[in-house]
């Protein structure tokens, strides 16, 4: 019996690509949903920001309790 082994876990590069193109909405740090604010992906729970390039814009994030 020969079965193909399929990789279940994705690499960090794959996770970042999925997050940046909108295929995933899950924060890589805490697992909560992220929101897109002024071109930056932001998590209101753990305050993580994912920005393109080296400059990160000043963004005021609502607290998780305020966002719901």
GILINKA-V782538 format. One record per residue. N is the residue number from 1. RES is the residue in one letter. PSI is psi in radians with two decimals (none if undefined). OMEGA is omega in whole degrees, 0 to 359 (NA if undefined). NEAR is the number of other C-alpha atoms within 12 Angstrom. Layout:
n:N res:RES psi:PSI omega:OMEGA near:NEAR
n:N res:RES psi:PSI omega:OMEGA near:NEAR
//
This chain:
n:1 res:X psi:2.17 omega:181 near:3
n:2 res:X psi:2.15 omega:180 near:4
n:3 res:X psi:2.47 omega:178 near:5
n:4 res:X psi:2.39 omega:179 near:6
n:5 res:X psi:2.22 omega:180 near:6
n:6 res:X psi:2.31 omega:179 near:7
n:7 res:X psi:2.23 omega:181 near:7
n:8 res:X psi:-0.66 omega:182 near:6
n:9 res:X psi:2.45 omega:177 near:9
n:10 res:X psi:2.69 omega:178 near:13
n:11 res:X psi:2.93 omega:178 near:12
n:12 res:X psi:-0.70 omega:178 near:12
n:13 res:X psi:-0.73 omega:179 near:12
n:14 res:X psi:-0.70 omega:179 near:15
n:15 res:X psi:-0.77 omega:180 near:21
n:16 res:X psi:-0.71 omega:179 near:23
n:17 res:X psi:-0.76 omega:179 near:18
n:18 res:X psi:-0.69 omega:179 near:18
n:19 res:X psi:-0.77 omega:184 near:28
n:20 res:X psi:-0.55 omega:180 near:26
n:21 res:X psi:-0.03 omega:176 near:16
n:22 res:X psi:0.09 omega:179 near:19
n:23 res:X psi:-0.37 omega:177 near:13
n:24 res:X psi:2.50 omega:177 near:20
n:25 res:X psi:0.36 omega:185 near:24
n:26 res:X psi:2.26 omega:177 near:27
n:27 res:X psi:2.33 omega:181 near:28
n:28 res:X psi:-0.37 omega:182 near:30
n:29 res:X psi:-0.77 omega:187 near:20
n:30 res:X psi:-0.22 omega:177 near:16
n:31 res:X psi:-0.03 omega:178 near:17
n:32 res:X psi:2.99 omega:178 near:19
n:33 res:X psi:2.54 omega:175 near:25
n:34 res:X psi:2.81 omega:176 near:32
n:35 res:X psi:2.69 omega:180 near:29
n:36 res:X psi:2.06 omega:179 near:24
n:37 res:X psi:2.05 omega:178 near:20
n:38 res:X psi:0.77 omega:177 near:17
n:39 res:X psi:0.12 omega:180 near:20
n:40 res:X psi:2.39 omega:172 near:27
n:41 res:X psi:2.23 omega:186 near:31
n:42 res:X psi:2.49 omega:176 near:36
n:43 res:X psi:2.11 omega:181 near:32
n:44 res:X psi:-0.25 omega:180 near:29
n:45 res:X psi:-0.97 omega:183 near:25
n:46 res:X psi:-0.01 omega:176 near:20
n:47 res:X psi:0.38 omega:179 near:24
n:48 res:X psi:2.42 omega:177 near:25
n:49 res:X psi:2.45 omega:174 near:30
n:50 res:X psi:1.90 omega:184 near:30
n:51 res:X psi:2.65 omega:177 near:22
n:52 res:X psi:2.25 omega:180 near:16
n:53 res:X psi:-2.94 omega:184 near:9
n:54 res:X psi:-0.40 omega:182 near:7
n:55 res:X psi:2.25 omega:179 near:11
n:56 res:X psi:2.09 omega:180 near:17
n:57 res:X psi:2.67 omega:175 near:18
n:58 res:X psi:2.08 omega:182 near:13
n:59 res:X psi:2.34 omega:175 near:21
n:60 res:X psi:1.99 omega:181 near:14
n:61 res:X psi:2.37 omega:173 near:25
n:62 res:X psi:2.60 omega:174 near:18
n:63 res:X psi:2.74 omega:183 near:14
n:64 res:X psi:-0.64 omega:181 near:17
n:65 res:X psi:-0.57 omega:180 near:9
n:66 res:X psi:-0.50 omega:185 near:9
n:67 res:X psi:-0.41 omega:182 near:13
n:68 res:X psi:none omega:NA near:9
//
